[in-house]
Amino acid sequence: MDGEAKAGRHQVVVIGSGFGGLFATKALKNADVDVTVIGRTGHHLFQPLLYQVATGILSEGEIAPSTREVLARQRNARVLLGEVTDIDLAARTLTSKVLGRATVTPYDSLIVAAGSGQSYFGNDEFAEFAPGMKSIDDALELRGRIFGAFELAELGASRGEDVDALLTFVVVGAGPTGVEMAGQIAELARRTLKRDFDAINTRHARVVLIDAAGQVLPPFGAELGAKTKVQLERKLGVEVLLGAMVTDVTERGLVVQYKDGRTDWIAAGTKIWAAGVQASSLTKTLSEQTGAPVDRAGRIRVNPDLTLPGYPEVFVVGDMIDLDHLPGVAQVAIQGGKYAAKEIERRLAGKPPQKPFHYFDKGDLATISRFQAVARIGKLRLTGFVAWWLWLGVHLVYLTGFKNRFTALGHWAVSFIGRGRSERTATEQQIFGRQALTRLEGGAAGLVSNVDGLAGPDPAIAARRRAELEEHALAEIRLTDSGERGQPGR
Ligand SMILES: Cc1cc2nc3c(=O)[nH]c(=O)nc-3n(C[C@H](O)[C@H](O)[C@H](O)COP(=O)(O)OP(=O)(O)OC[C@H]3O[C@@H](n4cnc5c(N)ncnc54)[C@H](O)[C@@H]3O)c2cc1C
């Protein structure tokens, strides 16, 4: 255990090790409480840079440090792996599961920061052919698909086949993630890979950005949206299709429908879904127990102090909340997490409650390509090189851990000053592993015969195997020491 529990101390449980969960936990560093962070993954994920893992700029470790390592010096915090499947508000307990095994954890105060997942707007079957961008698994699968498409195109072209579809990359959703992804794939094709292939000209790859809305980057306002569109089209050769709704996705491409009812088929090997989010399904159980309504994106209505009606000891923060039209951005989660932590500390000290949660909007940033970004800070609108430097500074500050900042800076230099990508490695498992797991009954748990790891193999088989291994090792030593290895006729 990495934390030091004191008997009888107030128990705070935090669900999720994302922005809300991690910042809430850190804010409780000096409080007289024990904090247990329960996370579905063992890492803290910096989602805004997932697209750089998918396009080979950064490694997954740089944007997803181990939560345990990040909190190692916080003596009152411990970290538990587990997917929370149930919360019992009356009993003040929650149930989490790993590989089918359940753990029940009691709490005195609870901070729920389980974030959101991808939404396919009721068309979950699209996910098989158009992965989203919410996790490390997503980013690595996309990396495999993107670099794999160029490889398959090279093979096809050498056989004289038509490879246009393989060299077509479609990104659905023109919010910041979609814009950044489309921009990076275009740079990859036009700049990074342009000299790496023989049978194909990667510069001719088609990159299409689609959105049902009428402009790109709606949260940045009309002016920056229009400038970004021009930049994508003129400088990067991205086709931007607006007012176009995706109505079907298959292995070979997708169908878009325009406002006038016209439909279009785009043959594309690689499809990426960057449209729509759905809050963690934990809001459902919280809503059922409190009566707090849940909106269409699955977010739960919270009190102005981020607590649930009738349960002042339960805070919900970040992407899961429906409050004052707050956006689903990192700062809402960070500030919410800190607010909840402070409130818990004040209560324990017998201090009066804080004022209602107030979000301080620090602005929005998105990159379009190397050295080009857009920024909205209050009334200020920035574009180009200046905005890009701002993007660089902000991401360096918020990236967790000095080591990660240092190595990310190195990788950015390789990719933006040079034209390389340090993280192009992609394996077959990255591309097909997840689909294989979904076909197994019980998922990964179905692969683990003995979760407890208590019973060993049959003792007779183990003894025979040990004798074989020892004999093999002795033969290896004899071959090396006698100099027989590699001698003809021996
Ligand atoms: C690709 C992408 C790009 C983005 N770019 C930006 C950007 O540029 N700027 C910006 O401000 N915001 C950006 N965002 C949004 C931002 O990342 C989120 O708003 C923020 O992460 C929300 O924080 P959170 O704590 O609510 O959730 P998260 O950070 O998503 O954390 C949720 C945590 O809960 C865990 N979890 C989920 N369910 C369970 C469960 N049942 N049991 C246990 N643990 C669970 C998850 O594993 C995760 O650790 C981006 C998001 C994405 C996906």
The ligand as an SDF file (V2000), in Angstrom:
LIG
                    3D

 53 58  0  0  0  0  0  0  0  0999 V2000
   -9.1480   13.3250  -27.5350 C   0  0  0  0  0  0  0  0  0  0  0  0
   -9.5220   14.3690  -26.5090 C   0  0  0  0  0  0  0  0  0  0  0  0
   -8.9680   15.6420  -26.5910 C   0  0  0  0  0  0  0  0  0  0  0  0
   -9.2960   16.5960  -25.6370 C   0  0  0  0  0  0  0  0  0  0  0  0
   -8.7200   17.8390  -25.7370 N   0  0  0  0  0  0  0  0  0  0  0  0
   -8.9590   18.7460  -24.7660 C   0  0  0  0  0  0  0  0  0  0  0  0
   -8.3000   20.0120  -24.7830 C   0  0  0  0  0  0  0  0  0  0  0  0
   -7.5110   20.3000  -25.6900 O   0  0  0  0  0  0  0  0  0  0  0  0
   -8.5530   20.8820  -23.7680 N   0  0  0  0  0  0  0  0  0  0  0  0
   -9.4170   20.5620  -22.7410 C   0  0  0  0  0  0  0  0  0  0  0  0
   -9.5860   21.3610  -21.8310 O   0  0  0  0  0  0  0  0  0  0  0  0
  -10.0660   19.3930  -22.7170 N   0  0  0  0  0  0  0  0  0  0  0  0
   -9.8640   18.4750  -23.6920 C   0  0  0  0  0  0  0  0  0  0  0  0
  -10.5070   17.2740  -23.6650 N   0  0  0  0  0  0  0  0  0  0  0  0
  -11.5090   17.0280  -22.6110 C   0  0  0  0  0  0  0  0  0  0  0  0
  -10.8620   16.6590  -21.2990 C   0  0  0  0  0  0  0  0  0  0  0  0
   -9.8790   15.6770  -21.4800 O   0  0  0  0  0  0  0  0  0  0  0  0
  -11.9510   16.1900  -20.3490 C   0  0  0  0  0  0  0  0  0  0  0  0
  -12.8930   17.2190  -20.2030 O   0  0  0  0  0  0  0  0  0  0  0  0
  -11.3750   15.8260  -19.0010 C   0  0  0  0  0  0  0  0  0  0  0  0
  -10.4940   14.7360  -19.1280 O   0  0  0  0  0  0  0  0  0  0  0  0
  -12.4850   15.4930  -18.0200 C   0  0  0  0  0  0  0  0  0  0  0  0
  -11.9300   15.1240  -16.7840 O   0  0  0  0  0  0  0  0  0  0  0  0
  -12.6690   14.0670  -15.8740 P   0  0  0  0  0  0  0  0  0  0  0  0
  -11.8610   13.9360  -14.6340 O   0  0  0  0  0  0  0  0  0  0  0  0
  -14.0980   14.4240  -15.7610 O   0  0  0  0  0  0  0  0  0  0  0  0
  -12.6250   12.7320  -16.7020 O   0  0  0  0  0  0  0  0  0  0  0  0
  -11.3390   11.9290  -17.2500 P   0  0  0  0  0  0  0  0  0  0  0  0
  -10.1370   12.7800  -17.3140 O   0  0  0  0  0  0  0  0  0  0  0  0
  -11.8240   11.2860  -18.5040 O   0  0  0  0  0  0  0  0  0  0  0  0
  -11.1190   10.8490  -16.1540 O   0  0  0  0  0  0  0  0  0  0  0  0
  -12.0410    9.8400  -15.8860 C   0  0  0  0  0  0  0  0  0  0  0  0
  -11.3230    8.7510  -15.1310 C   0  0  0  0  0  0  0  0  0  0  0  0
  -12.2550    7.8390  -14.6140 O   0  0  0  0  0  0  0  0  0  0  0  0
  -11.8790    6.5160  -14.9310 C   0  0  0  0  0  0  0  0  0  0  0  0
  -13.1070    5.7480  -14.9610 N   0  0  0  0  0  0  0  0  0  0  0  0
  -14.1120    5.8240  -15.8470 C   0  0  0  0  0  0  0  0  0  0  0  0
  -15.1190    5.0090  -15.4970 N   0  0  0  0  0  0  0  0  0  0  0  0
  -14.7290    4.4030  -14.3530 C   0  0  0  0  0  0  0  0  0  0  0  0
  -15.3180    3.4480  -13.5010 C   0  0  0  0  0  0  0  0  0  0  0  0
  -16.5370    2.9760  -13.7430 N   0  0  0  0  0  0  0  0  0  0  0  0
  -14.6220    3.0260  -12.4360 N   0  0  0  0  0  0  0  0  0  0  0  0
  -13.3800    3.5030  -12.1570 C   0  0  0  0  0  0  0  0  0  0  0  0
  -12.7820    4.4210  -12.9300 N   0  0  0  0  0  0  0  0  0  0  0  0
  -13.4470    4.8660  -14.0070 C   0  0  0  0  0  0  0  0  0  0  0  0
  -11.1390    6.6510  -16.2360 C   0  0  0  0  0  0  0  0  0  0  0  0
  -10.3190    5.5400  -16.4660 O   0  0  0  0  0  0  0  0  0  0  0  0
  -10.3760    7.9360  -15.9830 C   0  0  0  0  0  0  0  0  0  0  0  0
   -9.2150    7.6850  -15.2310 O   0  0  0  0  0  0  0  0  0  0  0  0
  -10.2070   16.2880  -24.6090 C   0  0  0  0  0  0  0  0  0  0  0  0
  -10.7710   15.0260  -24.5420 C   0  0  0  0  0  0  0  0  0  0  0  0
  -10.4260   14.0640  -25.4840 C   0  0  0  0  0  0  0  0  0  0  0  0
  -11.0400   12.7020  -25.4000 C   0  0  0  0  0  0  0  0  0  0  0  0
  1  2  1  0
  2  3  1  0
  2 52  2  0
  3  4  2  0
  4  5  1  0
  4 50  1  0
  5  6  2  0
  6  7  1  0
  6 13  1  0
  7  8  2  0
  7  9  1  0
  9 10  1  0
 10 11  2  0
 10 12  1  0
 12 13  2  0
 13 14  1  0
 14 15  1  0
 14 50  1  0
 15 16  1  0
 16 17  1  0
 16 18  1  0
 18 19  1  0
 18 20  1  0
 20 21  1  0
 20 22  1  0
 22 23  1  0
 23 24  1  0
 24 25  2  0
 24 26  1  0
 24 27  1  0
 27 28  1  0
 28 29  2  0
 28 30  1  0
 28 31  1  0
 31 32  1  0
 32 33  1  0
 33 34  1  0
 33 48  1  0
 34 35  1  0
 35 36  1  0
 35 46  1  0
 36 37  1  0
 36 45  1  0
 37 38  2  0
 38 39  1  0
 39 40  1  0
 39 45  2  0
 40 41  1  0
 40 42  2  0
 42 43  1  0
 43 44  2  0
 44 45  1  0
 46 47  1  0
 46 48  1  0
 48 49  1  0
 50 51  2  0
 51 52  1  0
 52 53  1  0
M  END
$$$$
